[in-house]
Amino acid sequence: MKKWEKQTMKIAALGAMALTLAGCATAKSSSSQGNNPGKTIKIGVNMELSGSAAGYGEQQKQGIQLAVKKINKSGGIKVGGTKKKIQLVIRDNKTSNTTAASVAAQLVNNDKVVAVVGPATTSAGTAAIPNMTKAAVPSVSPSATDPDYTLQKSGKVQKYIFRACYQNNFQGATAATFVTKNLKAKRVAILTDNSSDYGTGLTKAFKKQYRGTVVSSQTFQEGDKDFNAILTALKHKKIDAIYAPGYYSEIGLIVKQARQAGIKAPIVGSDGMADAKLAQIAGKSNATNVYYTTPFSTKASATNKVASKFMSAYKAKYGSTAPTFSALAYDSVYMIKAAIEKEGSANSVKIADGLAKLKNFKGVTGTTTIDKQHNSEKTISIEQLTNGVVSKVYNVK
């Protein structure tokens, strides 16, 4: 009896082990296969629609919806010999890293999307990466600009993570070159938003490229309202320009208070300023001699047929000029479309393969090529504001 029990237990144990191994193999195989489309191509949106970055998220949602409407109106995306329409699944990550990770899991596991657009911010996007990778579903962020966003800690590329925008080190270095060559600024002051990697990364890149003298380097936090103490100190220093990378909410106040304090030096910033709200906060007359790097300029894009059609469609739909973040999000959807058509498949793994091979993609924000680290290689523009309106554009390659 004891011998029989031992034999039975041994067989049961081996059976359980075999089932476990089979389960692991099945899980691995399923994961590597990713998600497949059904009657429609489900594309998820993991976006900051509430919280501190909601302004950017809403703009991106508008660009995404405009792109999907146009694609579906033309019959959808060509997959092999047929066309499938896009079905959007939009979820709000509330500008929370924890929620962004949860939203990613819901989109890939419950909604079974084959690709995701978003999140808008680097921190939320980074939080979503493990769940995207585990499910083998690619995401394209319209605006995550931190240089390490698409990389693992080892330096290897994140297979399923892409971006439609350029990196912080590129726009920070471009701003430094512009300040030196175009503005002839030999002495600058730097005001950095150090509450996120966005501001600190841009400042680091600027300082590395700038060949003049940094006479003052000050920091501020997201949500700060009073910059008078910092600006009063700067007023008594000889400065040729101010570099202030950050978002329009704080930079608009910095511009306003700097001009009120009598500081007339050029104020140069980043794509977080590329919003009409900057001039509203600063006051139109104060928003003069202000510059910022941007991947999309309405003036520069006037000769781009793709951009012109987009701008007309956006104006007709939303009654305003298309902002940068809407343009980037619009391109993100079309990048996914191009990847699907290139591979002839809407399987999520195949879409990632197609995105990695994307070359000379003609979009609203210019011609884009995805490099080996899944970064977007494209031109960059610098817009100049005069009385709150874009008065001139500098194109930099």
Secondary structure, 3 states (H helix, E strand, C coil): CHHHHHHHHHHHHHHHHHHHHHHHHHHHHHHHHCCCCCCCEEEEEEECCCCCCHHHHHHHHHHHHHHHHHHHHCCCEEECCEEECEEEEEEECCCCHHHHHHHHHHHHHHCCCCEEECCCCHHHHHHHHHHHHHHCCCEEECCCCCCCCCECCCCCECCCEEECCCCHHHHHHHHHHHHHHCCCCCEEEEEEECCCHHHHHHHHHHHHHCCCEEEEEEEECCCCCCCHHHHHHHHCCCCCEEECCCCHHHHHHHHHHHHHCCCCCCEEECHHHCCCHHHHHHCCCCCCCEEEEECCCCCHHHHCHHHHHHHHHHHHHHCCCCCHHHHHHHHHHHHHHHHHHHHCCCCHHHHHHHHHCCCCEEECCEEEEECCCCCEECCEEEEEEECCEEEEEEEEC
